[in-house]
Amino acid sequence: MKHRFSTFLLLFFALSFGVAQAQVKQLNLSRVDEMADLPQPLQIIDWKQLSKQFDKTIYDFKAKGEYWPMVWMENNNNNFKQPVMGMYTAVGDVRQGLQHNKGMFHEALANMGAVLGASLVGIDKSNQNGMDFTAMLKNYFNRDTKWNIMMNNTAPEVALLGGGYGRDWWYDVYPNVLFYAIYEKYPKQKDFDWIAKSIAEKFYKADSILNGNYNYSYFDYGQMKPMKNQICMQQDAAAGHAWVLYAAYKKFGDKRYLKGAISAMNALESNTINPTYELLMPFGAYLAARMNVEEGTNFDVHKLLGWTFDGTAVCREGWGVLTGKWNGYDISGIVGSTVDHEGYGFLMNTFDMAWPMVPMVRYQPAYANAIGKWMLNAVNASRLFYPQYMPKEHQTIPQFAAVTKGVIAYEGIAKSSTFDTLYKDLKAPVAQGDGPKWVPGKNPAVSQFSVYGSGHVGIFGSIVEKTNIEGILKLDVLATDFYRNKAYPTYLLYNPYPASKVVGYKVKSKKAVDLYDAVSQKFIARNVIATKNITIAKNASVLMIETTAGSKLVKGKNGLSANGIMIDYNQVK
């Protein structure tokens, strides 16, 4: 009886004061365990504001200054008869602009990334200053070549200038991942429906032809044949196929696409060595967690997360997530090569990994601590790509920082300069970029500033929000959870401190909500309006779901729902 009374008191105080104690057993990721609990020097910038400023600055056709503007219009009418906007991949790239290569050398990674990033922070790119930048993306749909998928360029005429068009698998798959995300934001855009279906058909048929064997460098979607060349075999293209096919299934309801997604995931998981190549693997890990709870599959989430983080990739040697403290700067969390010059991380890859990793915790809260800690490190370190935040003595070209107008970052951060002879006196971390290597002797030094990578900033901008406690982030778990089922506002908050912290939690809804924590698997506050102080235990997290106050709760075979909306996939009957 005494024991029961004590338990009652503990429960009473937990509910009364909003204390969330973890009950879902947390699973560690060894790579994340290597990262600092509280990275130093700690500075969390306003990513949403930076996202909006990037859009405003880059999409200025009348911008003044050397190397500006960063955009131009071309009328080559590749694939669709309409004017198309080009965007520089890197500042001053001599291959680009209206005066070079008929103005047609521009990349989907830059254009689509910038449109998606802006859209994620609430900017309507379909009607901006009288222009429809979303519609212009259709020209990357290569129907003139009969490939009938989104590709990194609009035509093979410029394919060999750079960017992996039609020969480097991830470059052909990822624009379709980007497109499907944009499509969800603009479902009524003319032609997007049939383009999306064409892509899904191509990927479904390709997966059927591959029949579990993705051991190829790329796939010719025109001839529908897998191909090999001097580039690594890219088995993780299966993750890209699967993500697009599952999105298509959720959009159109065609069960063939679900079958194809499962087939591609089986192919991905069947690899005996880490097949990570560029940035598709985290989409596989996300999909494994999601499909396990939505479709009853049993994919090995931990294995795919290990491949994503650990830097154990074989052909693309060492590709994964970097860890370490270089001359007093925690650089842990950025994504790239863990072995190239002892570490070389890239901005775009870091932004884009957050896209699938943060929403993954909705479906598998056991990784809430690990993802929360990784994101804190990644968000903190990523400011160092920008010249205004990296000390000058750690930049290759600080004297040209003004050309970035505060919105364009260096392409990467390395432990030492990756140039053969240049910048060898700089100490780690070194902010630099590969642009000058793309066209040796012609591309200027400022091509180290990456427009393409900086355009993806809206991913962080839509996910990351500060709280009243420095270092405790409020991560929007739904921001990049595309083609999801209906959900209540959901946020991940991780406490990196060795003591509990009280966070002033701000509610998104203007109406009263009940706060459910999917980590402790219980309601921690009722009838909350505006704000609520919640205590997060040391080195622990909460996955906060803002349910409508007084919702009817039902525990079924698929999880716990509130007013028919799923709030906990792990609370099953």
N, C-alpha and C positions, 0 to 999 in steps of 0.2 A: 504494500500500500504506500509506504514511504517513497519507494522508487517511482511509482506511478505519479505521485504528487509532484516530485521533482521534475519529472518529464513534462508534466502539465505546465509547471512554472516556466521551464525553458521555452516551451512552445508559445506560451503567452507573451513572454518578453520578446521573442523573435518576431511575432506578428505585430506587437505593439510598436516596436522601435525600428521595424524594417530591416532587421539583420538577415542577410542571406548567407547561409552556410552551404557549401557545396555538398551535393548528394550524388550527382552523376559522377562516377569515378573518372577522373581526368587521366588522359593518356598522353604521355610525353612524346615529343619528337626530339631525337638526340641532337639534331642540328640546332634546334631552338634552345635546348638546354645549354649550349655553348654561348649563347648571347647574354649580354648584361641584363640584369633585372631592370635597371634604370639607366639607360644609355646616357653617356656624357660626351661633350656638353649637351645638355638637354634644351632643345628649343623647338616647339611645335608651332609651325607657321599656319597662317590662314589659307588653307588649300582651296577652299571654295572661292575666296576673293581672287586668288591667283588664277584660278580657272576662268573666271569672268574677265579678268584683265587680259589674259592670253587671247581670248576670243575677240575682245574689243580691239586689241592692238594688231593682231595678225590679219584680221579680215578688214583691213583698211587699205583700199586700193589706191589711196592718195597719200599714203604714209611717206614722210620725208626722212632723209638720211641715207648714208652710204649703205648699199646692199638692200635698201627698202624700195618698194613694198615687197612683202614676202609672198604675195599672191598675184596671179594674172589670169586673164581669160583667153581661152583658145577655141578655135572653131574647126577642128579637124573632123568632127562628126563621127568619131569612132564608135560603132555599135548603136548609137542613137544620134539623131540629127538635132543637136542642141548645143548651145555654148556651154563650155565646161571650165570650171575654175581649176587652175593648177596651184600647187603650194610647194614651196621649196622644201626639200628633204633636210638640207642643212644650209646655213647662212652662206650665201655667195657661191653655191655649187654651180660650176661653169657649164654643166650639162643641162641646166634648167633655165626657166624663164621663157618669155615669148620669143626671144631672138635666137634660141637654140633648139635644135631638133624639132622644129615647127611648133614649139611650145607644148608638145605632147608628152614630154618626159616629166611625169609627176606620179606620185605613188599613193595607192589606196591606204597604206599604213599611215600616211600623214593626213590625207583628206578625210578618210573615214574616222580615224582616231580623233581628229579635231571636232568633227560633227558629233560624234558620240559623246566626247568629253563635255562639250558645251550643252548638249541636250540633257545630260545627267544632272547638270546644275541649274536646269530650268530655262535655258535659252532655246527659243524656237528657231531652228535653223531652216525651217521650210518657208519662213516669211520674215526675213531679216533685211531691213533696208531695201525692201522691194525685190529681194533675190531669194530664190529657192535653192539653197545649197544641198539639201537632201536629194532633190531630183537629179542634180548633177552627178551624184554618185552612180547613177545607172550606167554611165559610160564605162565603168570598170567591169560591167557584165559583158564578158567577151563572147558575144553571139556571132560576130563577124568571122571568128575562127572556129565556130561550132563547139567550143568548149562549154559554153552556156553555164559558166559559174563566174562569180566575182574573182578578179585577179588583181595583182598588184599594179599593173599598168593597163592602159586601155587598148594597147595594140602590140604585136610582136616586133614591130618596126623599131621600138626602143628597148626591147627586152634585154639585149646584151649590154646595155649601158649600166646596168646595176639593178639590184632588187630581186633577183631570183625568179623572174617570170618564167613559168613553164619548164622549170628544170630543178627547182629546189622546193620540195613538197610543202613545207610550212608556209612559204610565201603564197602558194596557191590555195591553201586551206584557210589560213587565218583571215583573209579579207571576207570570207563567207561567215565566219564567226562574228566579225565586226558588223557585217551587214544585217545578220539576224537580230543583233542587239538593237541596231538602229531601226530596223523594221518594227520591232515592238513599240518603239517610241513614236513611229509615224505609220500606223497601220493603214491609213487611208491614202498614203502617197500613191499616185498613179503608177501602175506597172509593178509595184512592189510585190503584190500577191503572186502573180505568175512567175516573177523572177525567183521568189522564195521557193515556189513549188519546183521550178526547174533545177535549182540547186539541190534540193532534197532528193529529187529523182536521180540526179547525177551521182550524189554521194551514196544513195541506196544501192544503185546498180554497181558502183565501184566497189563497195564493200562486198557485194555478192560475188563479183569477179575475183576479188582478193581472197575470199573464202578463208579468212583467218590468218592469212600470210601477208603482213605489211612490210616485209623485208625488201623495200625498194627505196630509191632516192626520190622518186616522184611518180605521179600517175598522170598519164595523158588522157584527160577527160574528153578530148575530141575523138581519138581512136578507141577510147576505153581500154587502155592497156597499161599495166604497171611497167615502170621503166627503171633502169639502173644507169648511173653515170659515176663520175669521180666523187660526187658528194655523198656524205654518209647515208646509210639506210635510215629512214625516219619512221620507225614503227610507231612513234607517238602521234603520227598523223591520224591514227585510229581514234585518239581522244577528240580531235577536231571533228572528224566524221560523226562520232557519237554525239557530241554536244549539239551540232547542227541538226542531226536527225531527231534527237529528243525534243529540241525546240520545235521542229516541224511537226512532230507528233502532237505536242501540246497545242500547237496553233491550229492544225488542220484535222486532227483526230484520226489520221490514217495509220492503222496499226502496223503497216509495213515499215513505217519509219521507226516505230518502237522496236520492231524486230531487228532492223538494221542497227539501231543504237546499241542494243544488247549484243549483237554480233560483233560490232566494232570494239565494245568494251571487253568482250571475251578475248578478242585478238590482242588487245593492249595488255591485259592482265597475264596472258600466257607467256609473255617474254620471260626469259630466264636471267637476263641481265638488264640493267637500267637503260632503257632506250630513249631517255630524255634527249631532245635535240635543241629546241629553242624555247617555246613558251606554251606548248599545248598540254603538257603533262598535268598542270594544276587543274585544267578543265576536266581531265579524266578523274582526278581525285574527288572533285566536287560532284561530278555526275555519279560516281560510285556511291557516295553518301546519300545523294538524293534518290537515286533509283532503288537503293536498298529499302528505303522506307515507303516510297511511292509505288514501286512495282514488285516488291518482294524478292528482288535479286539478292545475291550474297557476295558482292564484289569486295575485294580486300582493300579497304580504304587506307589502312595503315601502310600497306606495301606501296600504294601509289603516292601517298604523302612522302614516304621515304625517298622514292625516286624523284619527287619534286624538289625536296629540300637538300638532300644529303651531298650532292656534288659527286656522285659515284657513276655518272654517265660514262659510257665506255667510248663510243665513237666520237661524240662531242665531248671529249674528255673533260671531266670535272665540272660540267654545267650543273648549276644548282643555286643555292643561296649562300652568300658569303658571310663569314663571321670573323670577328677580330677587333682589336683596338690598335689603330695605327697612329703612333706618336700622339697619344692622348685623345684621339677621335674614334669613337665607336662607329664602325661602318657596318656592323652586323645588320642583316635583313635585306640588303640590296641583292639583286638577282643577276647572275651572269656566270662567268668562268671563275672557278675557285683556284685554277692553276695557272692561267695566263698571266705572266709576270707576278705570280703569287696572289693573284686576285684582280679581276676586272669586271665590275658590275655596271649594268646599264639602266638608265632611267626608265625607258619604255617598258622593259621587262619587269621592273619593280612595280610600276603602276599597274601593269596588266595582270600580274599575279594576284593582286588584291581583289580583282574582279571576281574570280571563282572562289578564292580562299575564304573571304569573309562570309558570304552567304552559306558556305558549306556547314558552318556551325549550327545553322538552323536545323539541319538534318542529322548532324552528329555532334551534340553539345559536349561530348567527351573531349573534344579538341578546343574548347573555348579558351582555356588558359594558354595553350600553345599558340593558337592563332592570335589571341590578344597580345601576347608577348612579342611575337614576330612582328605584328603590325606596329607596335610602339617603336620597335627598333627600326623598321623599314621607313616609317613616317619621319622619324627623327633624322635618320641618315640621309634621306632623299633631298632634304633642303640643301645639302652640300653639293649637289649637282649644279646649283645656281650660283653664278659668280658673286651675287650680292650677299651670299651667306657663307661661301667658302673663303677663308683667309687668302689673300693674294699670293702668299708664298707657297700655296698649294695648288695654284692654277698655272696652266701652261701659257695662257694669253690674257692675263688680267688687264692689260693695257687696252684691250678691245671690248671690255665688258659693256660699255655704253651701247654697243650695237645691238645688244639683246633687249634693250628697253625694259629690262626687269622681268621678262616673261619667257625667255628662251634659255634653256640650261645647256650645260655641257652634255655630250652624249653619254659619257661614262665617268667612272671613278676607278682608278687603278692604284695598286700598291707602289708601282713605279712606272715611269713613262713607257708606253709600248712602242714608241718611235725608236728607230735604229740608232739615231744619233742626237735627236733633239730632246731637250728638257731633262737631261739625265741628272742634273744637279738638284732637281726637286725632290723633296722628301714626302713620304706617304702621309696622307692620301693625296693623290694627284688627280685633279679634275681635268679631263681632256676629251678628245673625240677622234674618230677615225676618218673624218671627212677628207683631210689632205691625202690620205692613202688611196682614196677611191679614184682620183685622177691625179697621179703623182706629177708634181711640177706645175700643175695648173690650178687645182683647187686651192683657195687661199687659206691661211691659218684660221680665219674665222669660221671655216666650215666645220670646225670642231664643235660649234654650237648647233645643237640638234633641234630643228623645228619639229621633225616627225615625232620624236620622243616627248617633247614638251607638250604637244597637242593632246596627249592622253591624260593630262593632269586632272581632267574632270572626274576621272575614276576616284582619285583621292578626294577631290573636291566634294563629291557626292556622298562619300562614305565617312570621312573623318570630321569629327567635331570635338572641340575641347570641352572640358568640364571645369568646375571651380577648383579642381585639384590638378596642378601641373603634372603631367605624365599619365593621368588617367583619361583615356580617350573614350568618347562615345561613338561607336562605330555603327553606322546604319547597315544592318544586315540585309535589308530588302533592296537597297539601292541598285545592286547589280545582279539580283536574283531574277533573271529574265524568264518569262513564260512560266512563272510560278502560279500555284493555286492562290486563291484569296487568302490574305494574311493581315493580321493586325501589325501596327508599327512595332518593329523589333530592333533592339540595340544590344550590342556587346560592349560591356565595360570590364576592363581588366585592371586590377590593382597591383602594380609592380613593387609596392613598398613592403618592407618586412614587418609592418604593423597594419592593423585595420584602418580604413579611411572612411570618412563620412562624405558622400558625394551629394550635392544638390541636384537631384535628377529632374530635368525639365521634361514635362509631358508634351508630346506632339499634338494630341487631340485637345480641342477646346472644351470638350465635354468630360464628365467624370469617367475615370477608368479604374480598373483593378489591375495592379501590377503583378504579373506572373513571371517568376524566374525559372527558366527551363533547365538551369543547372541544379538549383536546389529542389526543383520540381514542386514548387508550392507558390501560393500567393503571398507576397510579402507586404502588400498594402492594399487597402480598399478605398473606393470612392475618392480617388486622388484627382485634384484639379490643379493645373499649372505646375507645381513643384512638390517634391517629396524628398526628404533626406533619407538616403539609404546607406547602410554601412556594409562595405565590402571587406571581407576578411583578407588578411595578408596573402599576397601572391595568389589571389583567387579572382574569379570572375563571376559576373551575373549576365544572363542572357534574358534581358527584360522585354516582356511582351505586354503591350498596353491593350488589354481586353476591355470591351465595353462593360462598364460597371453593372454588376448584377447579372451577368451572362449566365445562361443555362449551360452547365457543364455535363458533358457526356464522355465517358471513357469507353472506347470501342476497340475493335481489333487493330485499327490503324493508328490509334493514339488518343490523346485527350483533346476534345474540341470545346470551344466556347461559342455558343450561338451558331453552331455548325461550322465554325472556322477552326482549323487545326492549330493548336498552340504547343503541343508536345508530342512528337512522334514516338517518344520512348516510354510514354505512359500508356501501355496497352492493357486491354482487358484480359 
